């Protein structure tokens, strides 16, 4: 069932978004089929980087400091525009850059609002 009629998914792993070898093999197979896979953590204050140790084929997107809930919303918004993993990865990086500066929280809100406006115009 995993991957059927699915454009993307957010995997909620342990600590820094880790999961078992068996899961990684299945997720690699899904990514090779074009499913966008985002790695997140069940720990609320963790950081999930794009790491070659956990993702040697560079198939997955790390959420950095986003929670899995926010990552899911952002992935859904991204998938309305593109399935290109490089473009989606860049959006995740941009969101985290905006989020890291306390003076730019309004920028994050504006970014989401801009995405909303862009989506409603199509």
N, C-alpha and C positions, 0 to 999 in steps of 0.2 A: 504493500500500500504506500509506503514511503516513496514520494516522488511522483506518484500518479497524479496527473493534472495539477502539478505544483511547479510554480515558477521560482519559488525561493522558500527558504526556511531558516529559522533561527534556532540554533542548537544551544541549549542551556547546559553547560558543563560545570565541573567543579572548579573551585579556586580561580585559576586563570583561564577558564574555558576548556579544560582538559576533558577527554573522554577516552574510552578504551580503543585499543587497536582495531577491534572488530567494527566499532562504530566508524573509525576513520576510514577503513576500507569501503564501507557502504557509502559514506559521505563523499569519498573520492569518486566513486562510481556515479553518484548522482550529479556531482559537479561536472564530470565529463559528459553527461547527458544534457548539460545546460542549466541545471538547477543552481540558483545562487544560494550559497550556504554562508550564513553569518554565525560566527562563534561568539557566545556570551557566557556569563557566569551566573550561577545561582546566588553568589555572594554579592550583596548590594553595593559594597564599596571596593570592588576589585577592578583591575585593569586587564583587559584582554587584548594583547598585541597580536599583530601578524607575525607569527614566529615560525621559522623553518623547522623547529623541533616538532611542533604540533601539526604543521602544514607544509611538508617538504615539497609538495607540488604547486604551492601557491594558489590553491583552489578556493580558499575561504577568506572571509573578511572578518577581522577582529573588531569588536565594538569599542575598544579602548575603554572609556569610562561610562559609556551609555549602559543603562539597565537593559535587560532583555525585553522589557515591555516597550521601552522607547525604540529599541533596535527593530522590533517587529513593526511598529508604526512607520518608522523611517524606511524600512525595506519595502513595505507595501506602497508607500508613496513613490519610491524609486522605480519599482516595477511597473507603475503606470506609465512611465516615460521610457524606460530602457531595460534590457536584460544584459547589457554589457557590464561584466564584472569590474572592469577597470573604472568605468564611469561611476558605478555604485560605490566602489571602494573610495574614490575621491570624495564623493558626497559624505560618506561616513567620516573621513579624515577632516573635511571642512567643518562639519558639525562639532567634532571634538575640539578643533582649534578655536572655534567661536566660544565653545562652552568653557574653555580653560581660562578665559579672561573674564573676571567678574564684571567689567564694564561693558562686556559684549553680550550679556544675557538678552538684552533687547534685540541684539543682532540675530540671535538664535530664533527668537520669537518672530522677527521679521522674515527670516529665511523660511520658516515653516509657513508663514502667511503667504509669502511669495510663491512657494510650491503649491499651496492651496489655490491661489488665483490662477496660476499657470495651468493647473489641472482642470479647473472649472471652465477655462476658455476653450478646451478641446472638445 
